[in-house]
């Protein structure tokens, strides 16, 4: 058994906004391929990704600053003491099944989102969106069960987002197989 010291800033409340910022940067850089945000004095297909980027960066930055200030406050008030970690410890549920340690979830969501953005270009919305939503549910499910229900939810959400974009906003997804 090896003992290490745990960094109090390596928590989900700090790492999640950092992951969101990384995702948003990657998302915005990918959206630059669509061209400028305004064409012919009207919002273009890259306007919505730009809007998401700006609002998301502001929100994630606020969350990050609040989380860092909270950790600093807890350290100052001695609520957080460096803790020893047993590296051989496994996280298990009441039935003895191994479950995902919550501290890894922000990283896995960030990785999943980057994969979604990269694969979207090659596979299109219809294939990548349900896989992304399904993966998101699996990562945040502590019990890892009801995969059929997760698949159905992923398909319904994919369909609703598609109808919202195409039907309401008249924004067409890029054609992959043209």
C-alpha positions as CSV (number, residue, x, y, z in Angstrom):
1,X,0.0,0.0,0.0
2,X,1.4,3.4,-1.1
3,X,0.3,6.6,0.5
4,X,0.1,9.8,-1.4
5,X,-1.1,13.3,-0.6
6,X,-4.3,14.4,-2.3
7,X,-4.4,17.8,-3.9
8,X,-7.6,19.6,-2.6
9,X,-8.1,21.2,-6.0
10,X,-8.5,17.9,-7.8
11,X,-12.2,17.6,-7.2
12,X,-15.2,17.4,-9.5
13,X,-16.2,21.0,-8.6
14,X,-12.9,22.3,-10.0
15,X,-12.2,19.8,-12.7
16,X,-15.7,19.9,-14.3
17,X,-15.5,23.6,-15.3
18,X,-12.0,23.0,-16.7
19,X,-13.3,20.1,-18.7
20,X,-16.2,22.2,-20.0
21,X,-13.8,25.0,-21.0
22,X,-11.6,22.5,-22.9
23,X,-14.7,21.1,-24.7
24,X,-16.0,24.5,-25.6
25,X,-12.6,25.6,-27.0
26,X,-12.5,22.4,-29.1
27,X,-16.1,22.9,-30.2
28,X,-15.5,26.5,-31.2
29,X,-12.3,25.7,-33.1
30,X,-14.2,23.0,-35.0
31,X,-17.0,25.4,-35.8
32,X,-14.6,27.9,-37.4
33,X,-14.7,25.6,-40.5
34,X,-18.3,26.8,-41.0
35,X,-17.1,30.3,-41.8
36,X,-18.0,33.6,-40.3
37,X,-20.8,34.0,-37.8
38,X,-22.6,36.6,-40.0
39,X,-23.3,36.2,-43.7
40,X,-25.3,38.6,-45.7
41,X,-26.2,40.5,-42.6
42,X,-27.8,37.4,-41.1
43,X,-26.6,34.9,-38.5
44,X,-24.9,31.9,-40.3
45,X,-24.6,28.3,-39.3
46,X,-21.6,29.2,-37.1
47,X,-23.5,31.7,-35.1
48,X,-25.1,29.2,-32.8
49,X,-21.8,27.5,-31.9
50,X,-20.3,30.9,-31.3
51,X,-23.2,31.8,-29.0
52,X,-22.8,28.5,-27.1
53,X,-19.1,29.1,-26.8
54,X,-19.4,32.6,-25.4
55,X,-22.2,31.8,-22.9
56,X,-20.5,28.5,-21.9
57,X,-17.1,30.1,-21.3
58,X,-18.7,32.7,-19.1
59,X,-20.7,30.1,-17.1
60,X,-17.8,27.7,-16.8
61,X,-15.4,30.4,-15.7
62,X,-17.8,31.6,-13.0
63,X,-18.2,28.0,-11.8
64,X,-14.4,27.5,-11.8
65,X,-13.7,30.7,-9.9
66,X,-16.4,29.8,-7.3
67,X,-15.0,26.3,-6.9
68,X,-11.4,27.6,-6.4
69,X,-12.6,30.2,-3.9
70,X,-14.6,27.6,-2.0
71,X,-11.5,25.2,-1.8
72,X,-9.3,28.2,-0.6
73,X,-11.9,29.0,2.0
74,X,-12.1,25.4,3.2
75,X,-8.3,25.2,3.4
76,X,-8.2,28.5,5.3
77,X,-10.9,27.2,7.7
78,X,-9.0,23.9,8.0
79,X,-12.1,22.0,6.6
80,X,-9.7,20.4,4.1
81,X,-6.8,18.5,5.5
82,X,-4.5,16.7,3.1
83,X,-5.8,13.1,3.1
84,X,-4.0,9.9,2.6
85,X,-5.2,7.8,-0.3
86,X,-5.0,4.1,-0.5
87,X,-4.3,3.4,-4.2
88,X,-5.5,-0.2,-3.9
89,X,-9.0,0.9,-2.9
90,X,-11.8,0.1,-5.3
91,X,-15.2,1.8,-5.3
92,X,-18.0,-0.7,-5.2
93,X,-21.8,-0.5,-4.8
94,X,-23.9,-2.4,-2.3
95,X,-23.9,-5.5,-4.5
96,X,-20.1,-5.6,-4.8
97,X,-20.0,-4.4,-8.4
98,X,-17.1,-2.0,-9.3
99,X,-18.4,1.5,-9.9
100,X,-16.7,4.5,-11.5
101,X,-15.0,6.8,-9.1
102,X,-16.7,10.2,-9.4
103,X,-13.4,12.1,-9.7
104,X,-12.8,10.5,-13.1
105,X,-16.2,11.5,-14.6
106,X,-15.3,15.1,-15.7
107,X,-12.3,13.7,-17.6
108,X,-14.3,11.0,-19.2
109,X,-17.1,13.4,-20.3
110,X,-14.4,15.7,-21.7
111,X,-12.9,12.8,-23.7
112,X,-16.3,11.6,-24.8
113,X,-17.2,15.2,-26.0
114,X,-14.0,15.6,-27.9
115,X,-14.6,12.2,-29.6
116,X,-18.1,13.3,-30.5
117,X,-16.9,16.6,-32.1
118,X,-14.2,14.8,-34.1
119,X,-16.5,11.9,-35.2
120,X,-19.4,14.2,-36.0
121,X,-17.5,15.5,-39.0
122,X,-17.1,11.9,-40.4
123,X,-20.2,10.1,-39.2
124,X,-22.8,12.9,-39.0
125,X,-25.4,13.7,-36.4
126,X,-27.6,10.6,-36.7
127,X,-24.8,8.2,-35.7
128,X,-22.8,10.3,-33.3
129,X,-25.5,12.0,-31.2
130,X,-27.2,8.8,-29.9
131,X,-23.8,7.3,-29.1
132,X,-22.7,10.5,-27.3
133,X,-25.9,10.7,-25.2
134,X,-25.7,7.0,-24.4
135,X,-22.1,7.3,-23.3
136,X,-22.9,10.3,-21.2
137,X,-25.6,8.4,-19.4
138,X,-23.3,5.4,-18.8
139,X,-20.6,7.6,-17.4
140,X,-22.9,9.3,-14.9
141,X,-24.8,6.1,-14.0
142,X,-23.4,4.8,-10.7
143,X,-25.0,1.4,-11.1
144,X,-24.3,0.6,-14.8
145,X,-27.7,-0.9,-15.5
146,X,-30.7,-0.5,-17.7
147,X,-28.8,-0.1,-21.0
148,X,-31.9,-0.6,-23.1
149,X,-33.6,2.4,-21.3
150,X,-30.5,4.5,-21.9
151,X,-30.5,3.6,-25.6
152,X,-34.1,4.6,-25.9
153,X,-33.5,7.9,-24.1
154,X,-30.5,8.6,-26.4
155,X,-32.6,8.0,-29.5
156,X,-35.5,10.2,-28.2
157,X,-33.2,13.1,-27.3
158,X,-31.4,12.8,-30.6
159,X,-34.7,13.0,-32.4
160,X,-35.9,15.9,-30.4
161,X,-32.7,17.9,-30.9
162,X,-32.9,17.1,-34.6
163,X,-36.5,18.4,-34.9
164,X,-35.5,21.5,-32.9
165,X,-32.6,22.4,-35.1
166,X,-34.1,21.4,-38.5
167,X,-37.8,22.1,-37.8
168,X,-37.6,25.2,-35.6
169,X,-34.3,26.9,-36.3
170,X,-34.0,25.7,-39.9
171,X,-30.4,24.8,-39.3
172,X,-29.4,21.7,-41.4
173,X,-26.7,19.4,-40.2
174,X,-23.8,18.9,-42.5
175,X,-24.4,16.1,-45.0
176,X,-21.8,13.4,-44.5
177,X,-22.8,11.0,-47.2
178,X,-23.4,13.3,-50.1
